Amino acid sequence: MRRREFLQWAAAVSAGSVATPALMARQEKSPPRKEAQRKNVLVIGAGISGLAAAQRLVSDFGLDGPHQVIVLEGRNRVGGRMHTDTSLGAAVDLGANWIDGSANNPITALASQFGATTTNTNYDSLDLFDTDGTPISSTKVNQTWPLFLSARNSVLSYRNGLGVDQSMAQSFLDTNAGAGLSALDQRILEWWIYWEYETDWTTSTSDLSTFHFDMGSGFPGVDRILVDGYSQIPEGVAQGLDVRLDHCVEEIDFQRDQVRVHTNRGTFVADACLVTVPLGVLKADLVSFRPGLPMPLQNAIQQMGFGSAFKIAFEFPNAFWNQNRHFLHYMSPQPTDHTFWLNIAQYSGVPILNTWVNHDYGASLEAMSLNDATDRVMQDLKIMYGAGIPDPIGTVTSNWNTSQFSQGSYSTPDVGSSPADFDAFLEPVDEKLYFAGEHTSSLYPATVHGAYLSGRDAAARLMGVPSFFATAPRASGRVRVSR
């Protein structure tokens, strides 16, 4: 069992929150098709949550007449934060990358339905390099894993006595994580913390809540990559739906009997509106609401965190790294600037490395010119493999942090926030305004399946059918699962 599977099962079983086959079977049973209670609905956003909601409204609830369900999307494509680039000769996912826990996961079922080929990911298949480029043996990496578990368990015990939430970084300091270790072991421990928490949440442990860093649950099974890219999933779900691309929503006016949605290409009117824009867009007030949203919802939006991830993928003329490894990792002298690469060559045969960096470092790279960002990342690769490695012959990058349609990566439980903030989105506003997205799923936050299930849930609630499969039951043990 790989390390992350161990964390998933150990944590989830202890809380009794692992999704079971029986749960998924019950979840996928649609309510009987019935006479529509709404004449028409506007769905804002063609990410997986918006598409899932629209598909359920049309297929399960009979809103299948002309223009009864319209999806408005600002981008010129569907998928939202799922985006596959194929310009380098193989599929490169610049957004979502994994089916997180493939057993009983609804995304696994969709991948099968759309004929998408998937492959297993092995998180233990990695090459780790020290700050000076010295390779660290797998034996050494394995020997330091218990140090991470000990530090994590100390924080779990320590938080039981905390009266006020604080950052994970502070809790690691308070519990003397790494005390007495050699300099090398200390560096590797810091890398483990970065890999397990900062990469997982795309935020700094200086912001991550000690009370809720482990919120949520997950599905069992190996994480899987879609060989030909994640975009196959939203493109498949979108088939047959009325999706209007290049429609940037500017204002949602719900103070009349009907909702009026103002876009750059005109105004749309409907009986209800289902909003699936990312939390980052809501935090930046890039969509206006008239009248304003209720204060509890406004408070939740401000309290919750939204991570920052940046990807820059390089195609090389040849592979100068071990093509059989799934991951390459570099421990930077600056603990906030660690970098890892997904080795796309190991499942595609094309010499591509997809670089991942997070929070402030990722945002700073995204703000650079393409040449400067390339040079900065290549510096690390040259430390690892030597100055003579070839330059990339092709490059693509993400822009999640600067895009008006995302403003970051995905939701995070920052200090002072809680699962109740995620749940705040479940309450309809004036019975006309509904919300969905990964940031509305307290059971599966920051995941594709969480976004997908939240969209299905929201569609059902809009039609008066209780549905909470993306939400952790009140007072249950909510356990965050490492992906």
matplotlib code that plots the C-alpha trace (Angstrom):
import matplotlib.pyplot as plt

x = [0.0, 1.5, 1.9, -1.0, -3.3, -2.2, -3.1, -6.4, -7.5, -6.0, -7.7, -11.0, -11.6, -11.0, -13.8, -16.1, -16.2, -14.9, -17.3, -18.6, -19.9, -23.4, -23.2, -22.2, -24.8, -27.5, -26.0, -26.1, -29.8, -31.6, -35.0, -38.0, -38.3, -41.2, -42.9, -40.5, -41.1, -39.0, -39.6, -36.0, -32.7, -29.4, -26.2, -23.2, -19.9, -19.2, -16.7, -17.5, -19.9, -22.0, -22.1, -23.1, -25.9, -27.1, -27.0, -29.0, -31.6, -32.1, -31.8, -33.3, -35.7, -37.1, -36.0, -35.2, -37.1, -35.5, -33.5, -34.9, -31.4, -28.7, -25.0, -23.2, -19.4, -16.9, -14.1, -14.0, -14.1, -15.8, -14.0, -13.2, -10.1, -9.9, -7.8, -5.7, -3.1, -1.9, 0.5, 3.6, 2.9, 1.2, -1.7, -0.6, -3.1, -2.6, -5.4, -6.9, -4.7, -5.9, -8.9, -8.4, -9.2, -10.4, -12.6, -16.3, -15.4, -18.0, -15.2, -14.0, -17.4, -17.4, -14.0, -15.3, -18.4, -16.4, -13.8, -10.9, -7.8, -6.4, -3.2, -2.1, 0.0, 2.7, 3.6, 6.5, 8.1, 10.2, 13.7, 14.5, 17.4, 19.1, 19.6, 23.0, 21.7, 22.9, 20.5, 18.9, 18.6, 15.2, 16.4, 17.0, 13.6, 11.9, 13.8, 12.5, 8.9, 8.3, 9.7, 6.9, 4.3, 5.6, 5.5, 2.0, 0.7, 2.2, 0.2, -3.0, -2.5, -1.5, -4.5, -6.8, -5.6, -5.8, -8.5, -8.0, -7.1, -3.7, -1.5, 0.0, 3.4, 3.0, 1.8, 4.8, 7.0, 5.1, 5.6, 9.3, 9.0, 12.5, 14.2, 17.5, 17.6, 20.6, 20.5, 19.7, 16.9, 15.5, 15.5, 13.8, 11.2, 10.4, 10.1, 7.7, 5.5, 5.6, 4.8, 1.9, 0.3, 1.4, 1.3, -1.9, -3.7, -1.6, -1.2, 1.3, 1.3, 1.5, -2.1, -3.4, -5.7, -4.5, -8.1, -9.3, -6.2, -7.5, -11.2, -13.1, -13.1, -12.2, -12.6, -10.4, -8.2, -5.2, -5.1, -5.3, -4.3, -6.2, -3.6, -5.2, -6.2, -8.9, -10.7, -12.4, -14.6, -16.2, -16.4, -18.3, -20.7, -21.3, -22.7, -26.2, -26.3, -27.0, -23.6, -23.0, -19.2, -17.6, -20.4, -18.8, -21.3, -21.0, -24.0, -26.7, -29.8, -32.2, -34.3, -37.3, -39.5, -37.1, -33.3, -31.7, -28.1, -26.2, -23.3, -21.0, -23.3, -26.7, -29.1, -30.7, -33.8, -34.7, -36.7, -33.6, -29.8, -27.2, -23.8, -20.7, -17.9, -14.7, -14.4, -11.5, -13.9, -16.3, -13.6, -12.4, -16.0, -15.7, -19.4, -21.9, -25.0, -28.1, -29.0, -25.9, -25.4, -26.5, -23.9, -23.3, -22.4, -20.2, -18.4, -17.8, -16.4, -13.9, -12.9, -12.1, -8.8, -8.1, -4.8, -2.3, -0.8, 1.3, 2.3, 4.9, 5.5, 8.6, 9.1, 12.7, 14.5, 15.3, 14.8, 17.8, 16.0, 14.9, 11.8, 10.5, 10.0, 6.6, 7.9, 11.1, 11.5, 14.0, 14.5, 15.2, 17.4, 14.3, 11.7, 8.9, 10.3, 10.4, 9.5, 8.3, 7.8, 5.3, 7.1, 4.7, 7.2, 6.5, 3.1, 3.2, 6.7, 7.1, 9.9, 7.8, 8.1, 5.2, 6.5, 4.3, 4.9, 2.6, 1.4, 3.6, 6.4, 3.9, 2.2, 5.6, 6.6, 3.2, 3.8, 7.1, 7.6, 7.7, 11.4, 12.1, 9.9, 11.6, 15.0, 14.1, 12.8, 15.6, 18.1, 16.8, 16.9, 20.5, 21.4, 19.9, 21.1, 24.0, 24.5, 24.7, 21.0, 19.2, 16.9, 13.2, 11.9, 8.3, 6.7, 3.1, 2.0, -1.1, -2.6, -5.0, -3.8, -4.2, -7.2, -10.4, -12.3, -10.4, -8.2, -6.3, -6.4, -9.0, -10.4, -8.4, -9.3, -7.3, -6.9, -10.3, -12.3, -14.2, -16.3, -19.3, -18.1, -18.2, -21.7, -22.9, -23.3, -25.9, -28.6, -30.5, -30.8, -34.5, -35.2, -33.8, -30.0, -28.1, -24.4, -22.2, -18.5, -15.7, -15.8, -19.3, -18.3, -17.3, -16.9, -14.7, -13.3, -10.7, -11.4, -13.0, -15.4, -16.4, -17.2, -19.1, -21.2, -21.9, -23.4, -25.6, -26.7, -27.4, -29.6, -31.6, -32.1, -33.1, -35.9, -37.0, -35.2, -32.9, -29.4, -26.2, -23.7, -20.9, -21.5, -20.3, -23.2, -23.4, -21.3, -19.6, -15.8, -14.6, -11.2, -9.2, -7.6, -4.2, -4.5]
y = [0.0, 3.4, 6.0, 8.2, 5.2, 4.5, 8.0, 7.8, 4.5, 5.1, 8.5, 7.7, 4.4, 6.0, 8.5, 6.0, 8.2, 6.1, 6.1, 2.6, 0.8, 0.7, 4.5, 5.1, 2.7, 4.6, 7.9, 7.1, 6.2, 9.1, 10.2, 9.4, 11.8, 14.1, 17.2, 20.1, 22.5, 25.2, 26.5, 27.4, 27.5, 29.4, 27.6, 29.9, 28.1, 25.1, 23.5, 19.9, 21.1, 23.3, 20.6, 17.9, 20.2, 21.0, 17.3, 16.2, 18.9, 17.9, 14.1, 13.4, 16.3, 16.7, 20.3, 19.2, 21.7, 24.4, 26.9, 25.4, 24.9, 27.2, 27.1, 30.4, 30.1, 33.0, 30.9, 29.7, 26.0, 23.8, 22.3, 25.2, 24.2, 20.9, 21.8, 19.5, 20.9, 18.7, 21.0, 19.2, 15.8, 14.3, 15.3, 17.7, 18.6, 22.1, 21.8, 18.8, 15.7, 12.7, 10.6, 10.8, 7.3, 5.4, 2.7, 3.6, 7.2, 8.7, 10.1, 6.6, 5.7, 8.7, 7.8, 4.4, 5.8, 8.1, 5.5, 7.3, 5.3, 5.7, 4.6, 4.1, 6.6, 5.4, 8.3, 6.2, 6.1, 9.2, 10.6, 13.1, 15.6, 17.6, 21.3, 20.9, 18.3, 15.2, 12.3, 11.1, 7.3, 5.7, 4.0, 7.4, 8.6, 5.6, 6.0, 9.5, 8.7, 7.7, 11.1, 12.7, 10.4, 11.2, 15.0, 14.7, 12.6, 15.1, 17.9, 15.8, 15.3, 18.9, 20.3, 18.6, 21.1, 24.2, 26.6, 28.8, 27.7, 28.4, 27.6, 24.2, 25.9, 27.2, 23.8, 22.0, 24.6, 24.2, 20.4, 20.7, 18.8, 17.7, 18.6, 16.7, 15.6, 15.9, 18.8, 16.4, 14.7, 18.0, 19.1, 15.9, 16.2, 19.7, 18.3, 15.6, 18.3, 20.3, 17.3, 16.0, 19.3, 22.3, 20.4, 18.7, 21.9, 24.3, 26.7, 27.3, 25.6, 29.2, 29.6, 26.1, 25.4, 23.1, 22.3, 21.4, 20.6, 17.0, 17.8, 15.7, 12.1, 10.1, 7.1, 4.0, 2.7, 3.9, 7.4, 7.3, 9.7, 10.0, 9.3, 11.5, 14.2, 15.2, 17.3, 14.2, 14.2, 17.7, 17.4, 14.1, 15.5, 18.6, 16.6, 17.6, 20.5, 24.1, 25.7, 29.3, 30.0, 33.4, 34.7, 36.5, 37.0, 40.4, 40.7, 38.4, 40.2, 38.1, 40.8, 40.2, 37.2, 36.0, 36.1, 38.4, 37.5, 40.3, 39.2, 40.8, 39.4, 40.4, 39.6, 36.2, 35.7, 32.5, 31.2, 30.1, 30.4, 27.9, 29.5, 27.4, 29.9, 29.2, 30.5, 32.7, 34.6, 35.1, 36.3, 38.8, 40.2, 39.6, 38.8, 41.3, 40.2, 42.3, 42.5, 41.4, 37.9, 37.1, 38.0, 34.4, 33.5, 36.6, 35.7, 32.2, 33.4, 35.7, 33.2, 30.2, 30.1, 29.6, 28.0, 29.0, 26.5, 27.0, 24.5, 24.8, 21.8, 21.3, 19.0, 18.0, 16.5, 13.5, 12.3, 12.9, 11.6, 8.2, 7.6, 4.9, 7.2, 8.8, 11.9, 14.0, 16.3, 19.0, 20.3, 24.0, 25.9, 28.0, 25.6, 27.6, 27.0, 23.2, 21.9, 18.6, 17.3, 14.8, 12.5, 12.3, 10.2, 7.2, 6.7, 8.5, 7.9, 11.6, 13.3, 15.8, 17.0, 18.9, 21.2, 22.0, 24.8, 26.2, 29.3, 32.4, 30.8, 29.6, 33.0, 34.7, 32.3, 32.8, 36.6, 36.3, 36.2, 32.8, 33.0, 34.1, 31.4, 28.8, 29.9, 29.8, 26.2, 25.1, 26.3, 23.6, 20.9, 21.8, 21.5, 18.1, 16.7, 19.0, 22.1, 20.1, 19.0, 20.2, 23.2, 22.5, 22.5, 23.3, 24.9, 25.4, 27.0, 27.4, 30.8, 29.9, 32.6, 35.5, 34.3, 36.3, 32.9, 31.2, 33.5, 30.6, 26.8, 25.4, 25.9, 25.4, 25.4, 28.4, 29.4, 30.5, 28.7, 25.4, 22.8, 25.0, 27.6, 25.0, 24.1, 27.7, 27.4, 24.7, 27.1, 28.6, 32.4, 33.5, 30.1, 31.4, 31.3, 28.1, 27.3, 24.3, 23.6, 21.9, 24.8, 23.7, 20.1, 19.6, 15.9, 16.1, 19.6, 20.5, 17.5, 16.9, 14.3, 16.8, 19.4, 16.9, 15.5, 19.1, 19.9, 16.9, 17.7, 21.4, 20.4, 18.1, 20.6, 23.2, 20.9, 20.3, 16.9, 16.7, 15.6, 15.8, 13.4, 16.0, 17.1, 15.6, 14.9, 17.3, 16.3, 13.5, 13.0, 14.9, 13.6, 15.2, 12.6, 13.2, 12.9]
z = [0.0, -1.0, 1.6, 0.6, 0.5, 4.0, 5.2, 3.4, 4.9, 8.4, 8.6, 6.9, 8.6, 12.0, 11.2, 9.6, 6.5, 3.6, 0.7, 0.2, -2.9, -1.4, -0.9, -4.5, -5.9, -3.9, -5.0, -8.7, -8.7, -10.2, -8.9, -11.1, -14.0, -13.2, -14.4, -14.2, -11.3, -12.9, -16.4, -17.1, -15.3, -16.0, -15.0, -14.6, -15.5, -17.8, -15.4, -14.3, -11.5, -13.9, -16.6, -14.1, -12.8, -16.3, -17.4, -14.4, -14.8, -18.5, -18.1, -14.7, -14.2, -17.7, -18.4, -21.9, -23.9, -26.0, -23.8, -20.6, -19.3, -20.6, -19.4, -19.7, -19.9, -20.1, -21.7, -25.2, -24.0, -21.5, -18.5, -16.2, -14.2, -16.2, -19.3, -21.5, -23.9, -26.7, -28.5, -27.2, -28.8, -25.8, -23.5, -20.8, -18.1, -17.0, -14.4, -12.7, -13.2, -11.3, -10.5, -6.8, -5.5, -8.5, -6.8, -6.8, -7.9, -10.3, -12.4, -13.0, -14.3, -16.6, -17.9, -18.8, -20.4, -22.6, -23.5, -21.8, -21.1, -17.6, -15.9, -12.3, -10.4, -8.0, -5.6, -4.3, -7.7, -7.4, -7.6, -4.9, -5.2, -2.4, -2.6, -4.3, -6.8, -4.9, -5.4, -2.2, -2.1, -1.9, 1.3, 2.9, 1.7, 3.2, 6.5, 6.9, 6.3, 9.9, 10.9, 9.0, 10.5, 14.0, 13.3, 11.9, 14.8, 17.3, 15.7, 15.8, 19.5, 20.1, 18.4, 20.9, 23.5, 21.3, 22.2, 19.1, 15.6, 14.3, 11.3, 10.6, 10.4, 13.9, 15.2, 13.7, 15.5, 18.8, 18.7, 17.9, 14.6, 13.5, 16.8, 17.1, 13.5, 11.2, 8.7, 5.9, 7.8, 8.7, 5.1, 4.0, 6.8, 5.5, 2.0, 3.3, 4.9, 1.7, -0.5, 1.7, 2.6, 0.6, -2.7, -1.7, -0.9, -3.1, -0.1, 2.6, 6.0, 7.2, 6.1, 6.5, 9.5, 12.2, 13.1, 9.6, 7.4, 7.3, 6.5, 4.1, 3.0, -0.1, -2.3, -2.0, -4.8, -6.8, -8.2, -12.0, -14.8, -18.0, -20.6, -23.3, -20.8, -18.3, -20.9, -22.2, -19.1, -19.3, -23.1, -22.7, -20.1, -22.2, -25.2, -26.0, -23.5, -24.5, -23.6, -24.6, -24.7, -24.6, -22.4, -19.4, -16.6, -15.1, -12.8, -11.3, -10.3, -8.3, -6.6, -8.9, -9.4, -12.0, -12.1, -14.6, -15.6, -17.4, -19.7, -22.2, -24.9, -23.5, -20.6, -19.9, -17.7, -15.8, -12.9, -11.1, -11.4, -10.4, -9.8, -10.2, -10.6, -8.6, -5.1, -6.2, -8.6, -5.7, -3.4, -6.0, -6.5, -10.3, -10.5, -8.9, -7.1, -6.7, -3.9, -2.2, -0.9, 2.7, 5.3, 6.4, 2.8, 2.4, 5.6, 4.4, 1.1, 2.8, 5.5, 3.2, 1.5, -2.2, -3.3, -5.9, -8.3, -11.5, -14.1, -16.8, -19.0, -21.1, -24.1, -24.6, -27.6, -25.4, -21.9, -19.6, -16.6, -15.5, -17.7, -15.4, -12.5, -12.0, -10.2, -9.9, -6.8, -6.0, -2.5, -2.9, -0.4, 0.1, 1.7, 0.1, -3.4, -3.6, -7.1, -8.5, -12.0, -13.3, -15.7, -18.6, -20.5, -18.3, -19.7, -23.1, -24.3, -25.2, -23.3, -21.4, -17.8, -16.2, -13.5, -10.4, -8.0, -5.4, -3.5, -3.6, -5.6, -8.2, -8.4, -8.9, -11.7, -13.4, -13.3, -15.1, -18.8, -20.4, -21.0, -17.4, -15.9, -18.1, -17.1, -13.4, -13.6, -15.8, -13.2, -10.8, -13.5, -14.3, -10.6, -10.6, -14.0, -15.0, -17.0, -20.3, -20.4, -23.5, -23.6, -24.1, -27.6, -26.5, -23.5, -22.3, -19.0, -16.9, -15.9, -13.1, -10.7, -13.1, -15.1, -14.4, -14.6, -11.7, -9.7, -8.2, -8.0, -5.5, -2.0, 1.2, 4.9, 6.0, 9.6, 11.0, 8.4, 8.9, 7.0, 8.0, 5.6, 2.7, 3.9, 3.8, 0.0, 0.4, 1.5, -1.5, -1.6, -2.0, -3.5, -6.8, -6.4, -5.9, -5.7, -6.6, -7.1, -5.2, -2.6, -1.7, -0.9, 2.7, 2.1, -1.1, -1.2, -3.8, -6.0, -9.4, -8.0, -5.2, -7.9, -10.0, -7.1, -5.8, -9.2, -9.2, -5.6, -6.4, -9.4, -7.3, -4.5, -7.0, -8.1, -4.5, -4.1, -1.0, -2.2, -0.1, -1.5, -1.7, 1.9, 5.1, 7.5, 10.4, 13.5, 11.5, 11.5, 8.5, 7.5, 4.7, 2.5, 0.9, -2.9]

ax = plt.figure().add_subplot(projection="3d")
ax.plot(x, y, z, "-o")
ax.set_aspect("equal")
plt.show()
